[in-house]
């Protein structure tokens, strides 16, 4: 991987974060530094460098706890990226002689404050004007709508994510309930009271009206694709398998420009900020050099 390619990957680690750049660049950090560096015997192996500064496997392993992923390889790569970003920004703040000791706010460390000041100095994010917002609205009006609403009932057959046998049994039981409900739909409330592990069983499985964001993402991805009536298959989530009946769907109406303008402006400003961060990290990667990040692609 070339240095420029590595820098593109580095930028993603910051862009995907919900935290500020300064806090994302933080070490997370001092509580266990001694533990992560004091392994028995040989020092931890190291294949990652920012300039002449090594980032070893001990540091990466310590950082991984802050990057939860189902695939540990993705967590390892995210941890490596975060450590590279922190080191790049730390080096640049040091080069510019940013002394933030007296400017810490809201419990920041000196390093966090220096990075915040660096970002404020180096990145100017333009505020989108009305014309830019209107242009975006005209190009994307079909996607700018009030949220859809679903009114539904469900029966939760609980199973832990790692319990394969119980999840298989829950799916089988759900399919049996669906088959019975096709013949006797009036028994949904009865089945919910008898079988559901959700507190809604006391209300016959009623969840009422929901919009996206009210429940877990994997549930919403599936139920918002359903048509009214009993779902033919169970809906699987981290909690188990759900038997679902959609009672009513109300599709969202289009937003007017006045309703959408503030959301569009916030979105465009976020995009501009992300682009500025990415470009700045690319420049820093070229300035200081990043070696070894390609080893985390596998």
C-alpha positions in Angstrom: 0.0 0.0 0.0 1.3 3.4 -0.8 1.5 6.2 1.8 -1.4 8.0 0.1 -3.6 4.9 0.1 -2.8 4.4 3.8 -3.9 7.9 4.5 -7.3 7.4 2.9 -7.9 4.5 5.2 -6.8 6.6 8.2 -9.4 9.2 7.4 -12.3 6.7 7.6 -11.5 6.0 11.2 -12.3 9.6 12.1 -15.2 10.1 9.7 -17.1 7.2 11.1 -16.8 8.4 14.7 -19.7 10.0 16.5 -17.2 11.8 18.8 -15.4 15.0 18.1 -12.0 14.7 16.4 -10.2 15.8 19.5 -11.9 13.1 21.6 -11.5 10.5 18.9 -7.8 11.2 18.9 -7.6 10.7 22.6 -5.7 7.7 23.9 -8.7 6.6 25.9 -6.1 6.0 27.8 -3.7 6.3 30.8 -5.4 3.9 33.2 -3.8 0.8 31.7 -0.8 2.1 29.7 1.6 0.4 32.0 -0.2 -2.9 31.7 -0.2 -2.8 27.9 3.5 -2.1 27.7 4.8 -4.4 30.4 4.4 -7.9 28.9 6.5 -10.8 30.2 9.5 -11.6 28.1 9.9 -10.1 24.7 8.3 -6.7 23.8 5.1 -6.9 21.7 5.7 -7.3 18.0 5.4 -4.1 15.9 4.7 -3.7 12.2 3.1 -0.2 12.3 4.9 3.1 12.4 4.1 6.8 12.1 7.4 8.3 11.1 9.9 6.8 13.5 7.3 6.2 16.2 6.3 2.5 16.5 2.7 1.4 17.4 3.0 -2.1 18.8 0.6 -5.0 19.1 0.2 -4.3 22.8 -1.1 -0.8 22.2 -3.4 -2.0 19.5 -4.8 -4.8 21.7 -5.4 -2.3 24.5 -7.2 0.1 22.1 -9.4 -2.7 20.6 -11.6 -2.6 23.7 -13.0 0.8 22.5 -13.8 -0.5 19.0 -16.5 -3.2 19.3 -16.9 -5.3 16.2 -18.4 -8.7 15.6 -15.2 -9.5 13.6 -12.1 -9.1 15.7 -10.0 -8.3 12.6 -12.2 -5.3 12.0 -11.8 -4.2 15.6 -8.0 -4.6 15.3 -7.9 -2.5 12.1 -10.1 0.2 13.7 -7.8 0.3 16.7 -4.7 0.6 14.5 -6.3 3.5 12.5 -7.3 5.3 15.7 -3.8 5.1 17.1 -2.3 6.3 13.8 -4.7 9.3 13.7 -3.9 10.3 17.2 -0.2 10.1 16.5 -0.5 12.1 13.3 -2.4 14.9 15.1 -0.1 14.8 18.1 2.9 15.3 15.9 1.3 18.1 13.9 0.3 19.9 17.1 3.8 19.6 18.4 5.3 20.9 15.1 3.1 24.0 15.3 4.1 24.4 18.9 0.5 24.5 20.1 0.7 24.9 23.9 -2.8 24.1 25.1 -2.0 23.7 28.8 -3.9 26.8 29.8 -6.8 26.3 27.3 -8.2 23.0 28.4 -12.0 23.1 28.7 -14.6 20.5 29.9 -12.1 18.2 31.5 -9.9 18.0 28.4 -6.3 16.8 28.7 -3.6 19.0 27.3 -3.3 16.6 24.3 -7.0 16.8 23.6 -7.0 20.6 23.8 -4.0 20.8 21.5 -5.8 18.7 18.9 -9.0 20.7 19.2 -7.0 23.9 18.7 -5.2 22.3 15.7 -8.5 21.4 14.1 -10.0 24.8 14.6 -6.9 26.5 13.1 -6.3 24.2 10.2 -9.9 23.3 9.0 -12.3 25.9 7.9 -15.7 24.3 7.2 -18.0 26.5 5.0 -21.6 26.9 6.2 -23.9 25.9 3.3 -26.1 28.7 2.0 -29.7 28.6 1.0 -29.0 28.0 -2.6 -26.8 25.0 -1.9 -29.6 23.6 0.3 -32.2 24.2 -2.3 -30.1 22.6 -5.0 -29.7 19.5 -2.8 -33.5 19.5 -2.1 -34.3 19.6 -5.8 -32.0 16.7 -6.5 -33.1 14.5 -3.7 -36.7 15.5 -3.0 -38.0 11.9 -3.5 -35.9 10.8 -0.5 -36.9 13.7 1.8 -40.1 12.5 3.5 -41.7 12.4 6.9 -41.0 9.0 8.5 -43.2 5.9 7.8 -45.2 4.7 10.8 -46.0 1.0 11.5 -48.5 -0.3 14.0 -47.7 -3.9 14.8 -47.8 -6.8 17.2 -45.1 -9.3 18.0 -44.3 -12.5 19.9 -40.7 -12.7 21.1 -39.2 -16.1 21.3 -36.0 -15.2 23.3 -32.6 -16.7 22.5 -29.1 -15.3 23.3 -27.0 -14.4 20.2 -24.3 -17.0 20.9 -26.8 -19.8 21.8 -27.1 -21.5 18.4 -29.3 -24.4 19.6 -31.8 -22.2 21.4 -32.0 -19.8 18.4 -32.8 -22.7 16.1 -35.4 -23.9 18.5 -36.9 -20.4 18.7 -37.1 -20.2 14.9 -38.8 -23.6 14.7 -41.3 -22.6 17.4 -42.0 -19.3 15.6 -42.7 -21.1 12.3 -45.2 -23.4 14.2 -46.9 -20.3 15.7 -47.1 -18.7 12.2 -48.7 -21.8 10.7 -51.3 -21.9 13.5 -52.0 -18.1 13.2 -52.7 -18.5 9.5 -55.6 -20.7 10.4 -56.6 -18.9 13.6 -55.4 -15.2 13.5 -57.7 -14.3 16.4 -55.4 -16.3 18.7 -52.4 -13.8 18.4 -53.0 -12.2 21.8 -53.4 -15.6 23.4 -50.1 -16.9 21.9 -48.3 -13.7 22.9 -49.4 -14.1 26.5 -48.3 -17.8 26.5 -45.0 -17.6 24.6 -43.6 -14.1 24.3 -40.6 -13.0 26.4 -41.4 -9.3 25.8 -43.4 -7.3 28.4 -45.8 -6.4 25.6 -47.3 -9.9 26.1 -49.5 -8.4 28.7 -51.1 -6.3 25.9 -51.4 -9.2 23.5 -48.0 -8.4 21.9 -49.0 -4.8 20.9 -46.0 -2.5 20.3 -48.2 0.3 19.0 -47.0 2.8 16.4 -43.2 2.8 15.7 -40.9 4.8 13.5 -37.3 4.1 12.5 -35.1 4.6 15.6 -37.7 3.3 18.1 -36.4 -0.3 18.1 -33.1 -2.1 17.3 -31.8 -1.6 13.7 -32.0 -5.3 12.6 -35.7 -5.4 13.6 -36.5 -2.2 11.7 -34.6 -3.3 8.6 -37.0 -6.2 8.3 -40.4 -5.0 9.5 -40.3 -1.8 7.4 -40.2 -4.0 4.4 -43.3 -6.0 5.3 -46.8 -5.6 4.0 -49.9 -5.5 6.3 -50.7 -8.8 7.9 -48.9 -11.8 9.4 -45.2 -12.1 8.3 -44.6 -15.4 6.6 -41.2 -15.9 8.4 -39.8 -15.0 11.8 -37.9 -11.8 12.2 -34.5 -12.5 13.8 -32.8 -10.0 16.1 -30.2 -10.0 18.8 -33.0 -11.0 21.2 -34.2 -14.0 19.4 -36.9 -14.7 16.8 -40.1 -12.6 16.5 -43.5 -13.5 15.1 -44.8 -10.3 13.6 -48.1 -9.0 12.5 -48.3 -5.6 10.8 -51.7 -4.1 11.5 -51.3 -0.8 9.7 -48.8 1.2 7.7 -48.9 5.0 7.2 -46.3 6.1 4.6 -44.6 9.5 5.3 -45.5 12.4 3.1 -42.9 14.5 1.2 -41.1 17.3 3.2 -41.4 20.8 2.0 -38.2 22.8 1.5 -39.0 24.8 4.6 -39.3 21.5 6.6 -36.1 20.0 5.1 -33.8 23.0 5.0 -32.3 22.7 8.5 -31.7 19.0 8.1 -30.1 19.5 4.7 -27.9 22.3 6.0 -26.7 20.1 8.9 -26.0 17.2 6.5 -24.0 19.3 4.0 -22.0 20.9 6.8 -21.2 17.4 8.2 -20.1 16.3 4.7 -17.9 19.4 4.3 -16.3 18.7 7.7 -15.6 15.1 6.9 -14.0 16.1 3.6 -11.8 18.6 5.4 -10.7 16.1 8.0 -10.0 13.5 5.3 -7.9 15.9 3.2 -6.0 17.1 6.3 -5.2 13.6 7.4 -4.0 12.8 3.9 -1.6 15.7 4.1 -0.3 14.6 7.5 0.1 11.1 6.4 2.3 12.3 3.5 4.2 14.7 5.8 5.1 12.2 8.5 4.8 8.8 6.7 2.7 5.8 7.8 4.1 2.3 7.3 2.5 -1.0 8.0 -1.2 -0.2 7.9 -1.6 -2.5 4.9 -1.0 -5.4 7.2 -4.4 -4.8 8.8 -6.3 -5.3 5.5 -6.4 -9.1 5.7 
